[in-house]
Amino acid sequence: MMKRLFAAAVVGFVVSLSATPAQALGCKLFGKRDCQAPCAAIGCGPVAAADACCGPVVPVVVASPAMTTQTVTRYVAKTVTENKPVTTSSYQWVDEKFTYQECVTTSKVEKKPVTTSSYQWVDEKYTYQECVNTSKVEKKPVTTTTYAWVDEAYNYTVCKPVTTMVMKPVCKTVCVPTQVMTTVPVTTRVCVPVCGVDRCGCPTISYKSQRVTSCETVCKTVMQRQTVTEMVPCPVTTYVNEPATGMRKVCKATTSTKDMDVTIYSSAMVNKDGMHKVCKLITTTKDMDVTTYSSAMVNKDGMHKVCKLVTETKTMPITSTTYEAKTETIQVPVAAPCGPTAACGTSVCGTDTCDTGCKLFGNRKPFSRVKGLFCKSSCGCN
């Protein structure tokens, strides 16, 4: 960081003194002695006057570089298409023969006795019992009952009220005057002596009227409630049952007996025969053509698709690229020498940054490190 700050300060200083020639600036900063020795060793020649370092710098025009002949080899790509046999492999579905077994069923017809069973409705005789009702007429006494409304006397009881006067005790409250002793406040006025002093300072006595309240026991009459019991005549009602006779309509039954023809019914169970339909399983045997079946495994051939790797050789156009070498002659510039043989200020590497830095700082410490910021290693003044 310190190096960067110091370099920035040096660059600002160089820019501020950019109008001063490089050789004069070096002489002013470090003296003649620092710059004259290397210039004498190199030989400034026609660049400067008698004072090579401190005199004015004369610009020198650099000549055009010389050209020379150089042989260069280049490779040109060439594409050729030829028909060549190519072997390709691919998976394809191919028909393949295979053997398999199949269960084959064979049949033949033969005469055989066959027993068949079937359910059929058949008439069947059965016995059942039936309840038979019989009747006969006989002479029998018959009792009949008739109903009629008849007047009839009956007794009943009548409830009658009877009122009598009865003496009953009655409680009532009366006010009776009674002498009661009570304490009451009594207020009276009394004369009280008051001691004082007159103008001359002699004691005086005066009297003052004051109210005095005191409690006294007095007798007074008050009305008090008292409960008194008296005998008072009261009406009392009682109820008495008295017998009475009346007439009413009554429905009465009258019974009479007569000989009449009566039909008598009786029931008896009688056995009877009947026919009904019954579903029965009936078995019959017949000679019938019966087909018998038999199964056997038979070998058969079949075809199926199989995915196989198929290799084929085909003639296909193949494109190949080859490179051919071609030699050409071209003109190239000749590089000028760069080193201490060139004049100071006329090096082919440049004159601004390198020469100025070299002349500013030289090889002396502590400026030898700063010189690397401006100078190139290929400069003549390095």
Secondary structure as GFF3:
##gff-version 3
##sequence-region A 1 382
A	DSSP	alpha_helix	2	16	.	.	.	ID=ss1
A	DSSP	alpha_helix	22	30	.	.	.	ID=ss2
A	DSSP	alpha_helix	32	42	.	.	.	ID=ss3
A	DSSP	three_ten_helix	45	47	.	.	.	ID=ss4
A	DSSP	beta_strand	67	197	.	.	.	ID=ss5
A	DSSP	beta_strand	203	333	.	.	.	ID=ss6
A	DSSP	alpha_helix	353	361	.	.	.	ID=ss7
A	DSSP	alpha_helix	367	371	.	.	.	ID=ss8
###
